[in-house]
């Protein structure tokens, strides 16, 4: 398999709201058909403008909060202040579409399953084939997001302050009023930045769109190569059944993985007879050393990588390269849905050092120039060594 040729073919901006995502899915399915690899398609309803609608919602709530403070309406201000974290938690952590339901389309997860006749476990190897462009890259965005708890606490305190001093008419006095409105202005300015981080992609010109090469085309190509090697009997899966899952919707809050877990993991769990493990790939195409994410989460709860999988991945990488595996602090990716369902999981990829590291994603900097062909091939070898290590 010419991994670079396949990667170049899918290296186009393919956000979830675009037709390019559908064309990419068709290309992947046609290629698997030409190879004779059986696959299944899981269709699901995707909310492609998830981030945009959440961003608009919290910005409108913030503007309403400012108006309530200005009019000295503490009850309304408190309700609006509390509504912002409620919307974020419901949409992001509980996958409840408060406003993101307003735009929907059909999307597909592509599933390849290689059963073992004597299976005692199942490995699920996962990567997302959608891409995303943001107003800021990963690192810039994180600098904004880290102040979300502070902003929420500030808004609640401002609402309570308004309630406390209303009867004394303290807000009518010049200095307290200026301070209160200034703090409110800081709050709404921050929420504007946050909304820009969520939905600012609508302002990004076409020339600055991400090609999604490292995030996450290289991972998709690595799993395609793994699938072909298994199909061509170049690797003996032994007593492990192998499922390879290519998801859509990862870049809009893990929607594809959420649907997969809900349909194939959470339903009829009592009938499960063998343990499952998930190995998720991110940033598999760039230079640098192999890393694993210590923790994976969204906002509230972060899950630790499986110690067993960490040990086995480290052993596989060391046997192939002689090097140790690096560790990244935390990440948000598809493995979060498996971890939340109690499936031991790990996310692995390359750290991009020396180079841009974890910066430059979700922008035009995620292009073919970042690709390291040797690391693509190494990833396949490591995964195959990992599978063989369980026999």
Secondary structure, DSSP 8 states (H G I E B T S, - for coil): --HHHHHHHH-S---TTSHHHHHHHHHHHHHHHHHT---EEEEEEE-TTHHHHHHHHHHHHHHHHHHHHHTT-HHHHHHHHHHHHHHHIIIIIS---SSGGGS-EEEEEEEEEE--TT-SEEEEEEEE------SS-HHHHHHHHTTHHHHHHHHHHHHHHHHHHTTTTGGGSHHHHHHHHHHHHHHHHHHHHHHHHHHGGGGS-GGG----IIIIIHHHHHHHHHHHHHHTTSS--TTEEEEEEEES-GGGTSHHHHHHIIIIISTTGGG--SEEEEEEE-STTBSS-EEEEEEEESSS-EEE--HHHHHHHHHHHHHHHS---EEEEEE-STHHHHHHTT-EEEEEEE--TTTTTT-STTSTTSSGGGB-HHHHHHHHHHHHHHHHTT-
